[in-house]
């Protein structure tokens, strides 16, 4: 399969795909292209490998699990993201906060912060997921919360 991408800000956007036959992939590609005007989302893959246009508001946590990047949703679904964490972070809006070197949370999904005297600070999300917050990241979060 060949692929060509041309970026020209002076021309109208359009996508042309030529395939030998219709398939699950062609259906997923069609839905993705039709819904891609919504810049409030990111591409993810479910357990079966289906392409999903994941809305930012549905994401509770983006984290690294076994060297892969996953978005954990507010419904506790685990969806694969095929980008590096820093690339995902660049796409996310400013209501996502980095909490440690391998996790980014949706600030609107925070239920509470807890202090563990031996382990530092943890954040508990509304869906029950918990993760640790590094000291450096917590300083930034505290400044944001005090605004």
C-alpha positions as CSV (number, residue, x, y, z in Angstrom):
1,X,0.0,0.0,0.0
2,X,1.3,3.4,-0.9
3,X,0.7,6.6,1.2
4,X,1.1,10.2,0.3
5,X,0.4,13.3,2.5
6,X,0.6,16.8,1.1
7,X,0.2,19.8,3.4
8,X,-0.7,23.1,1.7
9,X,-2.6,25.7,3.8
10,X,-3.8,27.5,0.7
11,X,-5.9,24.6,-0.6
12,X,-9.1,23.0,0.7
13,X,-8.5,19.7,2.6
14,X,-9.6,16.5,1.1
15,X,-8.8,12.8,1.4
16,X,-8.6,10.3,-1.4
17,X,-8.1,6.7,-0.7
18,X,-8.1,4.0,-3.4
19,X,-8.6,0.5,-2.2
20,X,-9.1,-2.9,-3.9
21,X,-12.3,-3.6,-1.9
22,X,-14.4,-2.5,1.1
23,X,-13.2,-3.8,4.4
24,X,-13.4,-3.0,8.1
25,X,-10.4,-0.8,7.6
26,X,-12.0,1.2,4.9
27,X,-15.1,1.7,7.0
28,X,-13.0,2.8,10.0
29,X,-11.0,5.1,7.8
30,X,-14.1,6.7,6.3
31,X,-15.6,7.3,9.8
32,X,-12.3,8.7,11.0
33,X,-12.0,11.2,8.1
34,X,-15.6,12.3,8.4
35,X,-15.2,13.0,12.1
36,X,-11.7,14.5,12.0
37,X,-12.9,18.1,11.8
38,X,-13.4,17.8,15.6
39,X,-10.1,18.8,17.0
40,X,-11.2,17.8,20.5
41,X,-10.2,14.2,20.0
42,X,-7.3,11.8,19.4
43,X,-7.0,8.5,17.6
44,X,-7.1,5.4,19.8
45,X,-7.4,1.7,19.3
46,X,-9.6,-0.7,21.3
47,X,-8.7,-4.3,22.3
48,X,-9.8,-5.6,18.9
49,X,-7.7,-3.0,17.1
50,X,-10.6,-0.9,15.9
51,X,-9.9,2.7,15.2
52,X,-11.6,5.1,17.6
53,X,-11.9,8.9,17.6
54,X,-11.6,9.4,21.3
55,X,-12.9,12.7,22.7
56,X,-10.6,14.5,25.1
57,X,-13.4,14.8,27.7
58,X,-13.7,11.0,27.8
59,X,-10.0,10.6,28.9
60,X,-9.3,10.4,32.6
61,X,-5.6,9.4,32.4
62,X,-3.0,8.9,29.8
63,X,-0.2,6.6,31.0
64,X,2.5,4.1,30.0
65,X,1.8,0.5,30.7
66,X,4.4,-2.1,29.7
67,X,6.1,0.3,27.4
68,X,2.9,1.3,25.5
69,X,0.8,4.4,25.8
70,X,-2.8,4.0,26.9
71,X,-5.7,6.3,27.5
72,X,-7.8,5.2,30.4
73,X,-11.3,6.6,29.9
74,X,-13.8,7.8,32.5
75,X,-15.6,4.5,31.9
76,X,-12.4,2.6,32.7
77,X,-11.8,1.4,29.2
78,X,-8.1,1.0,28.2
79,X,-7.4,2.2,24.7
80,X,-4.1,2.1,22.9
81,X,-2.5,5.3,21.6
82,X,0.1,4.8,18.9
83,X,2.2,7.9,19.7
84,X,4.8,8.7,22.2
85,X,3.7,10.4,25.5
86,X,5.2,13.8,24.6
87,X,3.4,13.7,21.2
88,X,0.1,13.0,23.0
89,X,0.8,15.7,25.6
90,X,1.3,18.3,22.8
91,X,-2.2,17.5,21.4
92,X,-4.0,17.6,24.8
93,X,-5.7,20.8,25.9
94,X,-4.5,22.7,29.0
95,X,-6.9,20.9,31.4
96,X,-4.6,17.9,31.3
97,X,-1.8,18.0,33.8
98,X,1.4,15.9,33.8
99,X,1.6,14.2,37.2
100,X,4.8,12.2,36.8
101,X,7.2,11.2,34.0
102,X,4.8,8.5,32.7
103,X,1.2,9.9,33.4
104,X,-1.0,12.8,32.4
105,X,-4.5,13.3,34.0
106,X,-7.6,15.2,33.1
107,X,-8.0,17.8,35.9
108,X,-11.8,17.6,35.7
109,X,-11.6,13.9,36.6
110,X,-9.7,14.4,39.9
111,X,-11.7,13.3,43.0
112,X,-9.0,14.0,45.6
113,X,-5.3,14.0,46.5
114,X,-4.1,11.7,49.3
115,X,-0.9,11.9,51.2
116,X,1.0,8.7,51.9
117,X,3.7,9.3,54.4
118,X,6.1,6.8,52.8
119,X,5.2,7.2,49.2
120,X,4.3,10.9,48.8
121,X,1.2,12.2,47.1
122,X,-1.4,10.2,45.1
123,X,-4.3,11.4,43.0
124,X,-7.6,9.5,43.0
125,X,-9.8,10.0,40.0
126,X,-13.6,9.9,39.9
127,X,-13.5,6.5,38.2
128,X,-11.4,5.0,41.0
129,X,-8.0,5.0,39.3
130,X,-5.1,6.1,41.5
131,X,-1.6,7.2,40.5
132,X,1.3,8.9,42.3
133,X,2.2,12.6,41.7
134,X,5.8,13.6,41.6
135,X,6.9,16.4,43.9
136,X,7.9,18.6,41.0
137,X,4.6,18.1,39.2
138,X,2.6,18.6,42.4
139,X,4.2,22.0,42.9
140,X,3.0,23.1,39.4
141,X,-0.5,21.6,40.1
142,X,-0.7,23.4,43.4
143,X,0.1,26.7,41.7
144,X,-2.6,26.1,39.2
145,X,-5.1,25.3,41.9
146,X,-4.3,28.5,43.8
147,X,-5.1,30.7,40.8
